[in-house]
């Protein structure tokens, strides 16, 4: 029993060390012309998305994207435009994660970069915005 506990603690320590090493190794502010353009496009789109985050129509997913969480919160006449906004945002978010990995010269880091950004989006979210938990359920911040 004691040996298993020691092995478990060593494993936890190793995972913790690797996470810290990854986080300190990745330059999340790495820039390239593509990263700059993506961030600019996302910033411009954000002001259009705020009312949908505020109403609960749009939520932050656990994989660093956004989704139309509650279509009933959007009038039928506005659903096509919000779907287009969500699609454009997700396209840019996917590209951003890929481009930051490329700018770090580590394309294999893309999934970890995505995961880190998913956590950051929730951290930066306003109170009452919805986000998805790891188990897939939704929670209001």
N, C-alpha and C positions, 0 to 999 in steps of 0.2 A: 504494500500500500504506500509506504513512504517513497519507495523507488518510483512508483507511478506518479506520485505527486511531484517529485523532483523533475522527472521527465516532462511532465505537463508544464511546470514552471519554466523550464528551459525553452520549451516550444513557444510559450507565450512571450518570453523575453526575446526570442529570435524574431518572431513576427513583429513585435513592437519595434525592434531595431531596424528591421527591413522597411517598415512603414515610415519611420523617421528618416532613414537613409533616402528613401524614394522622395519624400516630401522635401527634403533639403537639397536633393540633387536636381529636381525639376525646376526649371525657370518658368514659372507660370506667366511671367511677363515677357517671355521671349517674343520678339517681334520679327515680322517679315512684312512685305507689302500685303500679302494675303491676310495675315492676322490683323493688320491695321484696318484693311477694308472691311473685314468681317465684323470687327468690333464697332466700327462706325455705322455699318448697316444695322446691327443689333441695337445700338444706342438710339438710332432714329426710330426704329420699330417699337422700342420699349414704351414710348409715350402713347402709342396706339393700343398697346396691350394692357396698360395699367387699369383702365376701366373694367376689363374682363377678369383680371386678377382680383380686383376689388369686389366684383359681384360674385366671385366664386365660379364663374363660368370656365375659367382657365386655371389649371393647376400645374405645379412643378412635379415632374415625374422623378422616380427614384434613379433613373438612368440619365439624368441631366438634360432632359428634353421638357417640352410642355405639351399639354393635351387639352382638348375641349372636354372638360370634366363634367359640365352640366349644361347641355345644349338648351335646356328649358330656360336658362337664365339669359338667353340671347333671343331677341325677336326673330321670327322666321326670316324676315327680310334681311337680317344682318348675319345670318349663319354662313353664307357663302364667303363674305369678306373675312370673318373671324377664322374660318377654315383655311383661307389663303394666308392670313397672318401667321397662324400656327405652323403651317407647312413651311413657309419661308423662314420662320424663326428656327425650326428644327433642322432645316437644311443648313443654315448658318452655324448653329451650335455643333452639329456633326462635323462640319468643315473646320470649325475653330479648334475642336479637340484634336483633329488630325493634323492641322497646321502647327499647333503648339508642339505636338510630338515631333513633327518634322523639324521645327526650329531648334529643338533640343537634340536633334540627330538620333532620336530613339523612337521609331515608329511603334515599337512594341509597348511603349508606355501609354498609348492612346486610351485603353480601357481604364487605367489608373487615373489618368488626367480627367477623363469623363466622370469618374466616381468622385474625385476631389471637387470638381466644379458642381456636381449635383449637390454636394453638401454646402458649398459656398452659396449657391442660388437660394437655398433654404435659409441660410444664415442672414443673407441680405434681404430676404423677403419682408414685406411689411406685415404687421399684425393683421390677422384675419385672412391672409392669403392661404390657399390650400396647397399642401404638398403630400407626396406619396411616401409612405413608410416602406421599409424593406420588404415587408410581407404583402405589399400591394394595396393595403387599406389607405384611406385618405384621412388627413388630419389638418385642422385649421391651426395656423400659427398663433 
